[in-house]
Every structure is written in C-alpha cells, then in structure tokens.
Amino acid sequence: MQFRGGSIPGTIGSGPALLRSSGARVAAGAVLVTVAILAISMGGCSPDSDKGANSSSSGDSQLARIDRLRSLPYAGFSEEKSDHGADGVVFQDSQRAVNGYTLYINRALCSAHLIDQDGGVVRSWSHPGRRWGNCELLTNGDLLVVGADYPDLPGGRGFTDKSRCALRLSWDNNVIWKRNIPAHHDIEVTPSGRLLTLTVSYRRVPAIDPSVDIRDDRITLLGTDGIPLEHRSLYDAFSARPDLFSFQPVKPRRQWNRDMVDLFHSNAIEWMHYEHLQNKDPLYALGNILVCIRHQDTIAVVDWEKQEIVWAWGQGEVSGPHDATVLENGHILLFDNGLGRDWSRVVELDPLTRQIVWEYAAPEPTDFYTRSGGANQRLANGNTLVTDSDNGEIYEVTGTGEIVWHFVNPARDKRGHRAAIARAKRYSAAYVEKIHRSTDSAAQSGAAATSR
C-alpha cells in the first residue's frame, strides 16, 4: 500500500499560500515506506493478462505515447504564462529551511545565478550560446558548464552535436577555457580532481537497428583543462552484462539533422566518493560510476576499469528519470519524471534491497509534473531540494513533504512564459563565504600589486 501525506504551507505574516490558479501544482506530499511499495509501471499501470487484445492494444498505444514524449525537445520555457503574483523566493520557513546559497541554471538563457536564502543574487554567470546543462560551482569560485553554442543548422532552427561544448568560467564570469567537445547534460569534479562528463558518439549496431546508427553515450574523463583523456562506451558496458540488463526498444527518429536511435539519453553521472561505503558492498567501490539513463528508464553503476555495469534498476519502476545521486547512507536519490504517467516524484531507493524507502509527490499526483529535466538534492538536515524544471520553480521539502522554501524563476520570454531551470543545487553558507574571502583577498592582492 502507498501512503501520501504532507500539506501546503499557508500564510505566514502577509505571505500567500503556495497555490497556483491551475490547481496547486506545487502541492507537497511525501511517503515514508515501512511496508511494501506499490510498483509503478512505465506507463503508470500494467495491463491485466486476462484483458486480451484490448489490453494489448492499449499497452501499445501507451508505449507509442511515451516514445513521442521522449522525442520532444527539452523545454526552454514553461508552456503556460506565469500566474504567480510574485517572483523569486515567494515563501520560506526560516526555522526549518536549510540556510545556504542556491545555484540555478536557466537552460535556454545560457546563464546561472547564485542566490541567497531570500532570493538576492550574489553572483551571475552567462556566455553566448544555445543551451546550458548542468553547472558545478568549484571551491575557488569557478563555474564548470556543459552547453551548446548557437544553432548551426540552416535557418538557425537547431544545433548538432558539433555545437556542444564544455567551459570553465571564473568567479567574475571570464572564460578560463572552452572545449568544443560533444559534452551534454552533466559535468563534475572526480575525487582525483579530474573532470567527468557525458559525450556523444555514433555507431552502427545491427542488433539494435541495422539501418541507422545508435547514439552511444560515453562517460568521458577530462583533464583539469577540459581536454578529453579517456572514455567508456555505455553500449559496451551494458551489452557486456545481459544477465543484469536488457535493452528496451527505442524507435529511430530524425534528430539533430540525422536519422538515429537515441538509445540511452543519459543525463547524470557521479563518481563514487564515499569511502565509508566501499566496504559495505562492491556496488560502492571507488572506481564505480553511477549513471542515469532516461530512454532506458534505468539507473546503473559502471565499473570504470572493467568497462561493464555491475548493477542496474528502474525498468518498470520509473519512467524518463533524471539526476541520480548517492546519499551518505548508501541510498540513491532519483527524480522520476513519470513519462506516460503524467506526474513526477522524487524517490529514495535502497539499491541493496532494491526497495523504494521514501518518496515525494503531490497529494494530487498530476499537480507536480515536469516532462523534461528535474533535479533533487538531499540537504544536511534531511530536507530535499526539488527542481521542477519545466515550470521554472525550486522548492525545499521536509521528510513529511511540507514545503519550507519556494523559489519562482523571475526570468521570462517575450510572451511571459517562465524560463525553465535545468538544475538547482544548494551550497552551504560556509562554502560560498570561503569563496568570497579567497576571491576578495586575491582581488586586494592584485590591486596592491598594480599600485606599486
């Protein structure tokens, strides 16, 4: 049985309750699972075997709908005009929200902003281009970015993988380096100090489709200067372990000016880094990498040296997932978009028991749904930061699903549609204040040297 609870914060002082005229889309809910969880299939339900041909036809129709949803581009702006009376931080419970600074990325505006707890902008970064994916704020204040340059197709209506890039910007938004590599979605610093990203390659795999290439994502290791050093093919890693994983079909389509099968559409990577977990299970070995794969409805762990997966989960449980991350207790936090189900949730999975032990969803499930993107972060006090990408909102929820901090993106397009947020991440006050001190000190030293 599945239980949901939680409530929408009401008025505090003169602040409004967190409701939208379209039906309280950000209403909060959560579930703590102490018994069995009702498994949710890729389409939201499983056809009963005794329903015969009608059930089979319905299942085929649902799969076709999910495939169509996968083929749609990521949203740059919300589908509806903003109906909020206020932007920025529209609600916070300062006693229960985690104090810190939130970095959020405007996907279509190629910009990132670091804001304080009240929504004040502390620092901004931008660079001309077509799209930004994830960004990572480094300890010295530099910003790592994956993105794409301006459209390179005729008429400026799109871009190919040749336009993709990775770049590093300084605290003052100066370009330190830029690499024109087919990087996409995610980038991080590994425990060794090198960089990890996802890149694109193409290959013909007759077992998947004899007539068109597959888009084979690679886990790619970069030097600190952004130059590629090594890579691992996801197709090779997954196909090496048919005992752990079976590919689900993805239809070929014309995309980025070519016909291909976007077999993986991976969107998040994370090098295992918790030393205290490595003796708990081989899954957490420090040479392993967690990867999230949208089109296979899967999260998996790849052994970098063996070039094969050692664990996989998700098919039949989640649909179109994003932003998998390992928690300090060994559980995995994951954004389940719910393609075909039409409602989203954040789940916490125990990978050893393969059981969902917690989830966040709206009391009325369809009130919370983002088709593309989505992100989640477990905070120091147990709260969870949730990015509702397509609707351009971020909110922090407690373990029981109550919203204690809520941010609405103030950026709009000319039609009044809110800018989508690729991801958001909360950094501690100490982390950002240390950057401030070091950059201020460097600036003062430079000024003193100039005056001599």
Buried (B, 14 or more C-beta within 10 A) or exposed (E): EBEBEBEBBEEEEEBBEBBBEEEBBBBBBBBEBEEEBEEBBBBBEEBEEEEEEEBEEBBEEBBEBBBEBBBEEBBBBBEBEBEBEEBBBBBBBEEBBBEBBBBBBBBBBBBBBBBBBEBEEBBEBBBEBBBBBBBBBEEEBBBBBBBBBEBBEEEEEBBBBBBBBBBBBBBEBEEEEBBEBBBBBBBBBBEEEBBBBBBBBBEEBEEBBEEBBBBBBBBBBBEEEBEBEEBBBBBEBBBBBEEBBEBBEBEBBEBBBEEBBBBBBBBBBBBBBBEEBBEEEEBBBBEBBBBBBBBBBBBBBBBBEBEBBBBBBBBBBBBBBBBBBBBEEBBBBBBBBBBBBBBBBBBBBBBEEEEBBBBBBBBBBEBBBBBBBBBBBBBEEEBBBBBBBBBBBBBBBBBBBBBBBBBBBBBBBEEEBBBBBBBBBBBBEEEBEBBEEBBEEEEEEEEEEEEE
